[in-house]
Amino acid sequence: MPKTFGLDELKKGYFPHLFNTNENDCYIGVLPDQHYYMPEMMSSEDREKFLAWYEERKMEPFDFAQEFVDYCRSDVDILRRCCVNFRQEFLDVTGVDPFQYITIASACMAVFRTNHLLPGSIAVVPVQGYIKNINTSRASIEWLKYLEKTEDCYIHQYANGQGEVKVEGRFVDGYCEETRTIYQFMGCFYHGCETCYNSNTIHPLHHKPMWSLKKDSQVQKQQLEEAGYKVIEMWEHAFESMKKTDPLLKEFLATFYVSLLLFFKRMLVK
């Protein structure tokens, strides 16, 4: 490291790491044997330098405790000086202080953002995407397809390839035209479920309390019913419970995904 930054070590020499044991903590004597310095782990050039250094000093007194302190102090000082040089060179070249960041990767990203990133070149994708798609869920599809089977009715819905239908100016999850029945799958997160969430919790997307979302859903249901529609709701947590306890539903779902995958495959081919 000192060589990389053009620095001279304050303390020349080597340290016998294998000699660093509890029994040798108070050792004072001649220089420890060569093998304690692990010369076999050195490069050929470094090993030659070490052997020459050892020959010159092998009869000199060696105070392990003092050598240990000196070696550690030298090591820390070398690191300190290298860090100072590295920081200055980084600042000179990039204008960014690398020690304001935890990793070299984050420091490099800061250099890119500071010196190379053009204004307005990164798209910040909205939470719900750019296109106003109507949200649906796997559980919603499962429930509506199960109702189609058990109630023997056709429900206009996303998974039938026609998308969701608009009733009274708003999209609904499912709609049976014959019976004027609207099916709404109530996702607990999106409709302010009081079973799963504290009613005063602020919704992270809508920035309003959960009780307010539930009230909005109740108002919409009332408006649809006043317009002459029958509204059937299924809360997400209730359906998840049904999936664990209802044997007919479990049997249906076991075969449902095979047909659903085939449906989406046909949609992709189109």
C-alpha positions as CSV (number, residue, x, y, z in Angstrom):
1,M,0.0,0.0,0.0
2,P,2.7,2.6,0.8
3,K,4.3,1.9,-2.6
4,T,1.0,2.5,-4.3
5,F,0.8,6.0,-2.9
6,G,4.5,6.8,-3.0
7,L,5.0,6.7,0.7
8,D,7.9,5.5,2.8
9,E,7.1,3.3,5.7
10,L,8.1,4.8,9.1
11,K,9.2,1.4,10.4
12,K,11.1,-0.9,8.0
13,G,11.1,-4.6,8.7
14,Y,8.9,-7.6,9.2
15,F,6.8,-9.1,11.9
16,P,6.8,-12.7,13.1
17,H,3.0,-13.3,13.0
18,L,3.3,-17.0,13.9
19,F,5.2,-16.0,17.0
20,N,2.2,-14.1,18.2
21,T,0.9,-16.5,20.9
22,N,0.0,-16.1,24.6
23,E,3.2,-17.9,25.7
24,N,5.4,-15.3,23.8
25,D,3.7,-12.2,25.1
26,C,6.6,-11.3,27.4
27,Y,9.4,-12.8,25.2
28,I,12.7,-11.0,25.2
29,G,15.6,-12.6,23.4
30,V,17.1,-13.1,20.0
31,L,15.1,-12.7,16.8
32,P,12.5,-15.5,16.4
33,D,13.3,-18.2,13.8
34,Q,12.7,-17.4,10.1
35,H,9.7,-19.6,9.8
36,Y,7.7,-17.4,12.2
37,Y,7.8,-14.7,9.5
38,M,6.2,-17.1,6.8
39,P,8.8,-16.4,4.1
40,E,7.1,-19.0,1.9
41,M,4.1,-16.7,1.6
42,M,6.3,-13.9,0.2
43,S,7.1,-13.2,-3.4
44,S,10.6,-14.1,-4.6
45,E,11.7,-10.5,-4.5
46,D,10.3,-9.9,-1.0
47,R,11.7,-13.2,0.3
48,E,15.2,-12.2,-0.8
49,K,14.8,-8.8,0.9
50,F,13.6,-10.5,4.0
51,L,16.4,-13.0,4.2
52,A,19.0,-10.2,3.8
53,W,17.2,-8.3,6.5
54,Y,17.1,-11.3,8.8
55,E,20.8,-12.1,8.4
56,E,21.7,-8.6,9.5
57,R,19.5,-8.7,12.6
58,K,19.2,-12.3,13.7
59,M,21.4,-11.8,16.8
60,E,19.8,-8.5,17.9
61,P,17.6,-8.5,21.0
62,F,13.9,-8.8,20.3
63,D,11.3,-7.5,22.8
64,F,8.0,-9.0,21.5
65,A,5.8,-6.6,23.5
66,Q,7.6,-3.5,22.2
67,E,7.9,-4.8,18.6
68,F,4.2,-5.6,18.7
69,V,3.3,-2.0,19.7
70,D,5.7,-0.5,17.2
71,Y,4.4,-2.7,14.4
72,C,0.7,-1.8,15.1
73,R,1.5,1.9,15.3
74,S,3.4,1.8,12.1
75,D,0.6,-0.1,10.4
76,V,-2.1,2.4,11.5
77,D,0.1,5.4,10.5
78,I,0.7,3.9,7.1
79,L,-3.0,3.4,6.6
80,R,-3.7,6.9,7.8
81,R,-1.3,8.5,5.4
82,C,-2.5,6.4,2.5
83,C,-6.1,7.3,3.2
84,V,-5.1,11.0,3.2
85,N,-3.3,10.7,-0.1
86,F,-6.2,8.6,-1.6
87,R,-8.8,11.1,-0.5
88,Q,-6.8,14.1,-1.9
89,E,-6.2,12.3,-5.3
90,F,-9.9,11.3,-5.5
91,L,-10.9,14.9,-4.8
92,D,-8.4,16.4,-7.3
93,V,-9.6,14.1,-10.1
94,T,-13.4,13.9,-9.4
95,G,-14.3,16.7,-7.0
96,V,-16.0,14.1,-4.8
97,D,-15.0,13.2,-1.3
98,P,-14.9,9.4,-1.2
99,F,-15.1,9.2,2.6
100,Q,-18.6,10.6,2.5
101,Y,-19.7,7.2,1.2
102,I,-19.5,3.8,2.8
103,T,-18.4,1.7,-0.2
104,I,-16.2,2.4,-3.2
105,A,-19.2,1.5,-5.4
106,S,-21.3,4.3,-3.8
107,A,-18.4,6.7,-4.2
108,C,-18.1,5.9,-7.9
109,M,-21.9,6.3,-8.3
110,A,-21.5,9.8,-6.7
111,V,-18.8,10.6,-9.3
112,F,-21.1,9.5,-12.1
113,R,-24.0,11.5,-10.7
114,T,-21.9,14.6,-10.1
115,N,-19.8,14.7,-13.3
116,H,-21.5,12.6,-16.0
117,L,-25.3,12.3,-15.4
118,L,-27.2,14.6,-17.8
119,P,-30.1,16.5,-16.3
120,G,-33.5,14.9,-16.9
121,S,-32.0,11.6,-18.1
122,I,-33.5,9.4,-15.4
123,A,-37.2,8.5,-15.4
124,V,-38.9,8.4,-12.1
125,V,-41.6,5.8,-12.6
126,P,-44.8,6.5,-10.8
127,V,-45.8,4.0,-8.1
128,Q,-48.6,2.6,-10.2
129,G,-46.9,3.0,-13.6
130,Y,-47.4,5.4,-16.4
131,I,-50.5,3.9,-17.8
132,K,-53.7,4.0,-15.9
133,N,-54.3,0.2,-15.8
134,I,-57.0,-1.1,-13.6
135,N,-55.5,-3.1,-10.7
136,T,-56.4,-6.7,-10.4
137,S,-54.9,-9.5,-8.3
138,R,-54.5,-13.2,-8.4
139,A,-56.9,-13.7,-5.5
140,S,-59.5,-11.6,-7.3
141,I,-59.3,-13.7,-10.4
142,E,-59.5,-16.9,-8.3
143,W,-62.7,-15.7,-6.5
144,L,-64.5,-14.6,-9.6
145,K,-63.7,-17.7,-11.6
146,Y,-64.8,-19.8,-8.6
147,L,-68.1,-17.9,-8.6
148,E,-68.6,-18.5,-12.3
149,K,-68.3,-22.2,-11.7
150,T,-70.3,-22.5,-8.5
151,E,-73.1,-20.1,-9.5
152,D,-73.2,-21.1,-13.1
153,C,-73.1,-17.6,-14.5
154,Y,-70.9,-15.6,-16.8
155,I,-69.0,-12.8,-15.1
156,H,-67.5,-10.1,-17.2
157,Q,-64.0,-9.8,-15.7
158,Y,-60.3,-9.3,-16.4
159,A,-59.4,-13.0,-16.7
160,N,-62.0,-13.6,-19.4
161,G,-59.9,-11.4,-21.8
162,Q,-62.3,-8.5,-22.0
163,G,-61.0,-6.4,-19.2
164,E,-63.1,-4.9,-16.4
165,V,-66.4,-3.4,-17.1
166,K,-67.5,0.2,-16.2
167,V,-70.8,0.5,-14.3
168,E,-72.1,3.9,-13.4
169,G,-68.9,5.5,-14.5
170,R,-66.5,3.4,-12.5
171,F,-64.7,0.1,-13.1
172,V,-65.8,-3.0,-11.1
173,D,-64.0,-6.3,-10.7
174,G,-66.8,-8.4,-12.0
175,Y,-70.3,-8.0,-13.5
176,C,-73.1,-10.4,-14.4
177,E,-75.4,-8.6,-16.9
178,E,-78.2,-11.2,-16.5
179,T,-78.7,-10.5,-12.9
180,R,-77.3,-7.0,-12.7
181,T,-74.9,-8.2,-10.0
182,I,-71.6,-6.4,-9.3
183,Y,-68.8,-8.4,-7.7
184,Q,-66.2,-6.4,-5.8
185,F,-63.0,-8.1,-4.5
186,M,-61.9,-5.9,-1.5
187,G,-58.2,-5.9,-1.3
188,C,-57.5,-5.2,2.4
189,F,-54.6,-2.8,1.6
190,Y,-56.5,-0.7,-0.9
191,H,-60.0,-0.6,0.8
192,G,-59.0,0.1,4.4
193,C,-59.7,-3.2,6.0
194,E,-60.2,-2.7,9.7
195,T,-59.5,-6.3,10.4
196,C,-56.0,-6.2,9.0
197,Y,-55.0,-2.5,9.6
198,N,-55.4,0.1,12.3
199,S,-58.2,2.4,11.1
200,N,-56.0,5.5,11.8
201,T,-53.0,4.2,9.7
202,I,-52.2,6.6,6.9
203,H,-52.3,4.8,3.5
204,P,-48.8,5.3,1.8
205,L,-50.3,5.7,-1.7
206,H,-53.5,7.6,-1.0
207,H,-52.2,9.6,2.0
208,K,-55.4,9.3,3.9
209,P,-56.4,7.1,6.9
210,M,-57.6,3.6,6.4
211,W,-61.1,4.4,7.8
212,S,-61.5,7.0,5.1
213,L,-60.7,4.5,2.3
214,K,-63.3,2.1,3.8
215,K,-65.8,4.8,4.0
216,D,-65.2,5.7,0.3
217,S,-65.8,2.0,-0.6
218,Q,-69.0,2.0,1.4
219,V,-70.3,5.1,-0.3
220,Q,-69.5,3.6,-3.8
221,K,-71.4,0.4,-2.8
222,Q,-74.4,2.4,-1.6
223,Q,-74.4,4.5,-4.9
224,L,-74.4,1.3,-7.0
225,E,-77.2,-0.3,-4.9
226,E,-79.3,2.9,-5.2
227,A,-78.8,2.7,-9.0
228,G,-80.5,-0.8,-8.9
229,Y,-77.5,-3.1,-8.8
230,K,-76.9,-6.0,-6.4
231,V,-73.4,-5.7,-5.0
232,I,-71.5,-8.7,-3.6
233,E,-68.2,-8.1,-1.8
234,M,-65.4,-10.4,-0.8
235,W,-62.7,-9.2,1.6
236,E,-59.2,-10.4,0.8
237,H,-58.5,-11.8,4.3
238,A,-61.8,-13.7,4.3
239,F,-61.1,-15.3,0.9
240,E,-57.6,-16.3,2.0
241,S,-59.2,-18.0,5.0
242,M,-61.6,-19.8,2.7
243,K,-58.8,-21.1,0.6
244,K,-57.5,-22.9,3.7
245,T,-60.8,-24.3,5.0
246,D,-63.2,-24.8,2.0
247,P,-62.5,-28.2,0.3
248,L,-64.5,-27.3,-2.8
249,L,-62.5,-24.1,-3.3
250,K,-59.2,-26.0,-2.7
251,E,-60.2,-28.6,-5.3
252,F,-61.1,-25.9,-7.8
253,L,-57.9,-24.0,-7.4
254,A,-55.8,-27.2,-7.9
255,T,-57.0,-27.4,-11.5
256,F,-57.6,-23.7,-12.1
257,Y,-54.0,-22.6,-12.7
258,V,-53.5,-25.0,-15.6
259,S,-56.4,-23.5,-17.5
260,L,-55.4,-19.9,-16.5
261,L,-51.9,-20.4,-17.9
262,L,-53.3,-21.7,-21.1
263,F,-55.5,-18.7,-21.3
264,F,-52.6,-16.2,-20.9
265,K,-50.6,-18.2,-23.4
266,R,-53.3,-17.7,-26.0
267,M,-53.5,-14.0,-25.2
268,L,-49.7,-13.7,-25.8
269,V,-49.9,-15.4,-29.1
270,K,-52.6,-13.0,-30.2
